[in-house]
Amino acid sequence: MNKPTLAEKTRGDFPLISEYSNIDNNLIYFDHAATSQKPKKVLQTIENYYSRTNANVHRGAHQLSAMATEAFEEARQITAEFIGAKNSREIVFTRNATEAINLVAHSWGNSTIKAGDEILLTIMEHHSNLVPWQLLSQRTNCVLKHIGITDNGELDIADLKSKLTNKTKLISLVHISNTLGCCNPIQEVASLAKQVDALVLVDACQSLAHQKIDLNKLDIDFLVGSAHKFCGPTGIGFLWGKEKILEIMPPFLGGGEMIEEAFLEYSTWGDLPHKFEAGTPAIGEAIAMGSAIQYIQNLGLKNIHQWEKILTQHLFENLQCIPDIKILGPTPKQQNNRGALATFSVKGLHSNDISEILDTKGICIRSGHHCCQPLHRYYGLNSTARASLSFTSTIQEINLFSEALSETIGFLKSNS
Ligand SMILES: Cc1ncc(COP(=O)(O)O)c(C=O)c1O
């Protein structure tokens, strides 16, 4: 008998995947890049927290508050170990990755960046890694430069080299693109950045649930993630920053929890990471993020990556057989470690029509610009369709999706 696949082992853990059916069809959820589904373990953690441990953290003199604080700080430790951070003081809880990038752009950016300084981004960035820097540029008159992509849809390292100067203070880039699916060579980028003493921020939103990140092997300065992309709840994410950089950065938001002492005219700041965590945090959500990380670690990111590579290869083979489909980003042959998603356009058809018809068949894919409007503009496209997978996805689901997609395209073409 064949060994069970990772999907067979895990699908039962996800109520929405294993129990939900869309009228006559089983649900095929291929929108994991937008948000992942949540395993029972995470749902139970949330329920347990609110039914047994709910209290505010770092404040109460009572036992319940001490229990909540302990679980909250344990989640910080779990997050630190997940990415190989040296110290949990380097993990700042935020609402999501977007807030984490805004934190850096405000705190580090406002205090460090001057007119004429340069920040290097890429044309494949999610809006959350573009707009905060545009706002910083409006505040400081710093210059934003954008690294292009190759014909395959991979980061153009030659272009990066040509745009890197002694004025470059930061390279902020995505690890795995949510649209192209390409996996960027972070250590190579970091080595180049260090030649001009620039910092590196990595947006790991699309990698944390799919590939191992080990900060001990990456010479970077900041990394951001959102729990809802890696089996955790919404409303919680994190910023990791090198301790010595976070130490000298001023607070982002002011209020309770983040002060050492408050006076009427001024205040002094608490220690890391509390200096950056003003107000009551998302306590239950942070604890559940820890639980999501443990779930993923139990499966093993190596196993996840191996299974998703098989799935991605199969998805590409199927899509490449459908006429008039253009897939963005490198193929698995061109880039072996690319992300488990395929973004595509179909000549003469709108991606919304495709996704709406697929939805009637119980298949969820994303349609639009995926918060990468500049990248779509570069390709001369308004919108694309995107199928994004996870370790719970199966070969059979990919086949059903591909057949349904072929039929849908045929139907729309015959009616246009
Ligand atoms: C690559 C990438 N970066 C950033 C984000 C923003 O994540 P959030 O909305 O959770 O802050 C996303 C979400 O789609 C993403 O895919």
The ligand as an SDF file (V2000), in Angstrom:
LIG
                    3D

 16 16  0  0  0  0  0  0  0  0999 V2000
    3.2640   38.8050   -0.2670 C   0  0  0  0  0  0  0  0  0  0  0  0
    2.3040   39.4670    0.6650 C   0  0  0  0  0  0  0  0  0  0  0  0
    2.7180   40.4930    1.4130 N   0  0  0  0  0  0  0  0  0  0  0  0
    1.9030   41.1120    2.2610 C   0  0  0  0  0  0  0  0  0  0  0  0
    0.5900   40.7470    2.3940 C   0  0  0  0  0  0  0  0  0  0  0  0
   -0.2690   41.4920    3.3550 C   0  0  0  0  0  0  0  0  0  0  0  0
   -0.7280   40.6420    4.3630 O   0  0  0  0  0  0  0  0  0  0  0  0
   -1.7330   41.2090    5.4570 P   0  0  0  0  0  0  0  0  0  0  0  0
   -2.8970   41.7560    4.7120 O   0  0  0  0  0  0  0  0  0  0  0  0
   -2.0710   40.0240    6.2900 O   0  0  0  0  0  0  0  0  0  0  0  0
   -0.9980   42.2600    6.2010 O   0  0  0  0  0  0  0  0  0  0  0  0
    0.1020   39.6970    1.6100 C   0  0  0  0  0  0  0  0  0  0  0  0
   -1.3210   39.3200    1.6820 C   0  0  0  0  0  0  0  0  0  0  0  0
   -1.9070   38.9020    0.7030 O   0  0  0  0  0  0  0  0  0  0  0  0
    0.9860   39.0370    0.7260 C   0  0  0  0  0  0  0  0  0  0  0  0
    0.5670   38.0180   -0.0330 O   0  0  0  0  0  0  0  0  0  0  0  0
  1  2  1  0
  2  3  1  0
  2 15  2  0
  3  4  2  0
  4  5  1  0
  5  6  1  0
  5 12  2  0
  6  7  1  0
  7  8  1  0
  8  9  2  0
  8 10  1  0
  8 11  1  0
 12 13  1  0
 12 15  1  0
 13 14  2  0
 15 16  1  0
M  END
$$$$
